[in-house]
């Protein structure tokens, strides 16, 4: 019983394995079947988990916007997303005129699959992970890129101008923000010397956000852009493109895009906390894996909260600003950061950790300050010249006259 | 090693199957009453003008090219980053020169106004 509480997943895996072996399967077949069952449960669990995410996000966004959020169905409206799920399940699927059948129907499936397949390489605890393989990080980046394919397929298949324009924008944005993301990921890889996610988590005696806060910041921003959330939600700008690439979708096909969006937002929080916040590491996590699971959940929930907070508080970028921000700021900044970090770390080999970390911190701070000075200087020079007379008549507030003044 | 990829294949199949099964199930459960007005392409209430599959801006193509350069670069840099701890200063400087050449390429694209949204 204690064994089960310490590490339920490994316990269940072992139990399943022995059961399957008991049924007369060969060892290999038993392992593969066990993995398939585990994968099925994990993927279904992830998709069901989205209902909670949607509820939490709606509640929080509601509070930020001074509303209650869902509060009718069940205590605190916790069953609201389940009611929505049932409703969206029995909605009609409309096939727009002139649609391209295969891309149109494959897009929602692919967008969910692209996010779900990322979960296989994320270590949730010391013993709980799908596959621990030596190119994990590269795999995550590559699979994350599949979502872009789904978006362009949806835009093309819908036979709708808004959808196509939204898809163009979305893909341009996603591929652009992939560049700084991939480059900043070099820093955790350099610090650990491995692409395996488990190794990266294991080697974080000091969280990498402390070693390289600027890399963490750039990674966070580009990941939020990858999800296409506010302030980067110009791919589905309601005021310009109605709702972007998924205008023509209805019923559960639309729901799948919704699921993919929320699941992706949570997945980036998982990734961020695994790469920069030490993943499942914490006091006692090695011995009692369930503790590591709890630490990981807390860390990634905090990051997810930050993502929601960002969504609730920042206005949308304009499309050219979004592109400029990436290509003229984030990309050069991440390249410079990688160069300086590589040089500094190599020059400091053999020195103790307590020298290396402050030096890297100062380096990060200096790069950030330099970038900040350059950007503000640029905008100061670019400030539009004032034309016309400043002292033109404007409506001024005049206090109402008192009775005595009016009569006198 | 190969076993890992088998597992990933299984996971990929399952994660493709789950949403597909849900959509098929919903399609069987949901009503189906199409009519020409409902199925028409949505364009803010007016009838669609011209071809729906519009041409894309050439700017997207330029961004795609720049992206390709940097993504290929990243693929070159990852093995370097993995081997970083065993490398001598010389090899690190070489990679840095490689990155600086790329930064030069970015500066060139910038000067040529390829990064300007028109």
Interface residues (C-beta under 8 A of the other chain):
Chain A: X32 X35 X36 X39 X40 X43 X44 X47 X88 X89 X90 X91 X92 X93 X94 X95 X96 X97 X98 X105 X108 X109 X110 X112 X113 X116 X117 X119 X120 X130 X131 X132 X133 X134 X138 X139 X156 X159 X160 X161 X162 X164 X165 X168 X171 X172 X175 X176 X178 X179 X182 X183 X186 X189 X190 X193 X194 X195 X242 X247 X248 X251 X252 X253 X256 X259 X319 X320 X323 X324 X327 X328 X331 X332 X335 X336 X338 X339 X342 X343 X345 X346 X347
Chain B: X1 X4 X5 X6 X7 X8 X10 X11 X12 X14 X15 X16 X18 X19 X20 X22 X23 X25 X26 X27 X29 X30 X31 X32 X33 X34 X36 X38 X39 X40 X41 X42 X43 X44 X48 X52 X53 X54 X56 X57 X60 X63 X64 X66 X67 X70 X71 X74 X77 X78 X81 X82 X83 X84 X85 X86 X87 X89 X92 X93 X95 X96 X99 X100 X102 X103 X106 X110 X115 X116 X117
